[in-house]
Amino acid sequence: MLPDDEVNAVVPKRAANPSNVKRVEAIIPEAKFDALFPVRNIAYSYVNFLRGIAKFPAYCGDYTDGRDADAICRKLLATSFAHFVQETGANWNSLTPAQARSNDAERNNPVLATMPQNTPIPFWQQGLWFLRESGYTEGSAVGAYQQCIPGSHATNWIFYPCAKNASGKYLDYFGRGAKQLSWNYNFGPFSQALYGDVNILLDNPGRVADTWLNFASAIWFAVTPQTPKPPMTWAVDGTWKPNAVDIGNNMKPGFGATVFIINGGIECGGGGAEKSQVTNRINAYKEFTRELGVTIPADEPLGCANMKGFNEGSAAAIKAYLDKDYSWINGKPATGCKLVDYQMPFSLINPGDYKACTDYFFRGKVTYNGKVEVDNTK
């Protein structure tokens, strides 16, 4: 990841911008960005968009193996934008520029003012309307989207501890930003990845809405493995190559796989017709690929109704997390942690997580709010 001081220096057309930012600027100049997202909340600024991308050089980054970085970037942007529409779109069938302008002062009003005022805005151009999950404001949903209460989950309440407000109630972790990042167990890892401290964003989740983190949170999700699911980028750029297990589960690279990665448990599987959310994503994807000059291959799976998911044995199931080693060695139980291909609070990505894993399961103490909850030293 790029250090924050370098991210904060990124502005449009700056000669020293990182190469992945320059690539995105060439594909999506500011005028194009405004045209694609005419109703966006003003906090979803073009500068924030570029800075969110700058933070993660792998997004629209360079390739040294002959792959076409520009073509991959176009497809990745079209994919991301389609998901933005589903996650943050106004979803008003009859929404006009005049209505959008009168709704509140936080709209992209200079662009809206140039459009035919009473002509409905297409669904696919209604993305980035919601900065925060519909119906929520900061402090309005104490008790929502949490696994905070001691014992509520095996590990999440300890390792991703919810902060408390002045009244002593746990903060809320409803959806914020272009990906609508939700739950303390997602805010914590995002904060850990950026700052080496889960508490930075758990203590101040509003930053994911009000700063360039509103885009960076979506980009982080796109480039981060969630084994056994691959990063969304791998389903776009060809890094994930399905093996026999994947093919048996009808898992193939393409837009449909990215839907599964984002929300497969709710929107995918079961066979039959695609769910309405998936249809919305597909329709938006087709529009954005057209706008960005991307040709959709005839064999690209766009939906996910017939996909069975990623599981152990998948080519995407890289061993990136740590769990207790339950094996026995020379007649004695193991006393350390091992690499696994499913998600845990302990990851190879984070320095110190092997020690945290072994402390939790074997040898040390784990505290929560100043109280020792796990003591393996007795």
N, C-alpha and C positions, 0 to 999 in steps of 0.2 A: 504493500500500500504506500501511496505517496504521503509524506509528512504533511500535516495540516497547514504549516506555514507556506508550503509550496502550492497546496490546493487553494488556499485563500488568495494567492497571487493570480490565479487564473481569471482572465476576463476575455471577452470575445476579441478575436483577431490579434491577440498578443503573440508576438514572434516566439516567445519562450514557452508557450503552452506545450504540455506533453504531447507526444505523437498521437496517442489515441484521441485526445481532445481535438487536435487539428483535423484528424480524419472525420470525426463527428461534425465539426464545423463545416467541412467541405460538403458533407452530405445533407446536413440540416443547418443551414444558416438561420440567423435569428428570424428573418421574415418568414421562412418556411415553418419554423417552430410555431410562430404566432398563427399561421394559417391552419396548421394541423390541430392546434389547441386554442381556438378562439375564445372559449369560455373558461379558460383556466383561472384558478385562483392566483392572484398576483404573487403569492409566496412561491409558486412554482415558476420562478423566473428563469430566463435563459441562462443567466449567470449561475444560478443554483444547479441547473441541468448540467452545465459544463463542469462545474466543480464536483458534483456527484460522480461523474464519469472519471474525472481526473484522479479521484481517490483510489480507483481500482484500475491499474494499467492493463489488466487482462481483458477488460471490457472494451471491445473494438481495438484490441491491441495488435501488435505485429506478430507475424508467423515466420519461422525460419525454415519451414519444410515445404514451401511451394504453394501453400494454400493462399487463396486470394483474400487478403485482409479487408479490402474495401467491400467486396461482395458479401463477405461474412458479416461485416459491420452493418450493411444495409438490411440484411435479413434479421440480424439481432435487434436492430432498432425497431423494425416493423413488428417483430414478435413482442418486444417490451411494450411498445405503444398500444398494441391490441389488448394486452393485459391491463395497462393503465386504464383503458376505457371501461373495462368490466369492473375494476376495483374502485375507481374514483369518478366514473361518469355520472352526469346529471340524470341520464336515463329518462328524459322528458320527450315524449314523442312529438309534441308540438312546440318545443322550446324555440323561441325566436330571439334574435339579437336584442330586440327591444325588451323582451321579458328578462333576458339575462342581465341587461344593464340596470333594470329597475329592481332586480332581486336584492342586490347589496353592492357596496362600494368596493368589494374585494375581487371583482371580475376584471378580465382583460379588456376594459372598456375602450381604450383607444382603437383596438382592432375591431371590436364589436361595432363601433360607430361607423366603420367603413363598409359594413355589410348591409345587404337589403334588410331593413329593419323588421319586416313582418313575414319573412320567409323562414320556415322551420329549418333549424340546424340539423344536419344528418347525425344520427346516433353516434357514428364513429368519430365525429368531431367534438363530442361532448366530454372528452376525457379531462382529467385533472380538475374537475369541478369541486370535489370534496377534498379538503385538506385534512380534515378529521372525519372519522366515521360519522355517517349521517345520524343526527340526533344527539351527538355528544359534543361537549365543550370541556375545556380543562376544569377539572374539579366537579363535573356534573354527574359522574358515574362511579362514585366510590363503591368498591365492591365488584366491579366488572372486570372481566378478563384477567383473573388472578389465580395463581396457585401459590398462595402466600401463607395460609394458615398452617402451622406446624402439623406435619403428618398428612397434609392434603395430597402429597405426591412423594414418591420415594426420595427424590433429590431436589426437585425444582424449588421448593420453598427454602431450602438451605443455600443452594448455590446461586439462585437468582432471587434474592430477598427483596420483597416489595418495600418501597419506602412508605413513610406515613406522613399524613398532613398534620396541620397544627392541632387538629382534634384527636390525633392519635389513630386515625383510620387509614387503612392501606390505600395507596394511590391506585388509579385505574390505568389499565394498559390496553385501551381500545385502539382501533386502527388509526394509524397516522401515516401520512406521506403517500407517495405514488404507489407503493406496494401495499399500503394499509397494514404496516407492521403491527402485530397484535400479540398480547400475552407477555407476561414477565419473562417467560422462558425463551422468548425471541428478542425482547429488548436487552436482556442480559448478555447473550452471546454477541449481539451486534455491538454493544458497548465494550465488551471484552476485546473484540476484534479491532476496534478503532483505538481504544484507550488503554487496553490492558487492565481494565477495571470494570466489572459488571455494574458497579453502583453509579457510575457517571450518568447513564441514561435511565436507570431504574429510579434514580433520585429526581430526574428532570426529564420525563418522557416527552414533554412538549417540544423539546428541541428537534425531535424527529419530524415535527410538522413545520416549525417556524424558521429553520435554517436549511443550508444545503443538504442536510441529512435527509430532507424529504425526498430527494432523489437518490442520495447515497445508500439509503436503506434498501431501495429496490435493486440497485446495482450490486450491493453486497449479497443479496439473496441470489441474484443471477449468477454470480461467480463462485459461490461457496458450496462445496459438496455437502449433501445431506444424506450421506450413505444410509441405506442402499440406493437412494435416488442420486443421480448425477447433478452437477450444477446445470442450470438452464442453458448456459453457454455451450456445454458439451453436446446437448441435443441439437444445437444449431450449427456448430462449426465442424462437426465430424469427429471430435475427440472420443466421444462414446461410440464404440462400434459394437452393436448387439451380438451376444453370443447365443448358443443354443437355448440357454435358459430364458433369455430375453425374447427370442423369437417364439418360444413355446408359450410365453405370456402375451404375445402379440405386441411387444414393446419395440418400436422402431423410432429412430430419430425423426424429428419434424415438429411441427407446431403442436400436434396432439400430445406428444410426450411432454412438452413444456407446460401444457394445461395440467397434466397429471402431476408434474413436479410441484406446481403451485397449489393445487387444490384437488388432487386426485381422490382423496377420501370422500369428498362430497359430490364432486361433479362427474367422476369417471367410473367406468366399470358397469357391470350389470347387463350389458348388451342392449339391443334395441336402439331406439332413437336417442340422439344426443340431447342432453339437458339444455334448457334455455340459456343458462349461463355460458355453456360451451358454444352454442350457436352464436351468441353475441360476440364471443371472443373470435370465432372463425370469421364472421362477417367483417369485423373490424380489421382482422389480419389481412383479409383480401384487399380491403381499401388501402391500408398502409403499404402493402407490397406494391400496389399499383402506383401510389404516390412516390415511392422510393425507387421505382424501377427494378423491382425484384420479381423474377419469374418463379412461380410455385411449381415444382416438379409434379408431373402427373401422378407419381407414386408416393408423394408426401402425405402421411396420415395427418389429417387436420383435426379430427375428433378423437375422443378417447373412450367412447362407450364400450368398445370391445377390448380395451386394454385391461390386463389383469394386474399390472403394477410391477414395481421393482422389488426384488426380494433377494435373499441370500443366494449367491451363485451368479447373480447378474454381473455383466462386465462393468457395470457402474458401481458395484458394491465394493468400493475400495476401503481398505482398513485404515480409517482415519481417526477413530475414536478409541477410548480406553475403558475397559471394564475389569472387574475382578476376574482373576484367573482361577477358575474352579477346578483345575486339574490337580492330579496328585503326582508327585515326583518322588521316586524311591520310597513309596509307602507313606509319604507325608504330603499334606495339602500345600499347594503353592502359596507363597507369601507375597506375591506381587500382582501387578495388573498386566493385561495383555491387550493387543490390538484387536479391534472388532469391527465388523462391517454394519453396525447399527448405531444409532445416535445415543450418546451419553453426555453428561455435563463436562466430561474430560476429553480433550482433543489434542491431537498432535500439533494443531495450529497454534495452541497457546503455550508459551513457555511456563514451566512449573506445574503443568497439569498431571504429569506422571506422579509427582510427589503428592499432589492433592488427591489423586485416585488411591494411592497406597495408604495415605493417612485415613481416608474415609473408610476403606475396607479392612485395613490391617493394623496400622502401627501408631497412628497419631490421634489428634483431637480435632474435631470440627465444631466450630462455634457458630451460633446464629443469634444476632442481636446481643452479643456479649455472654450468651449462655452456652455451655458445652453441651451439644446435642449428641455427639458421637465421641466416645472415649475408648480407644483401643489400647491404652497404655496401662490399664489396670491388670 
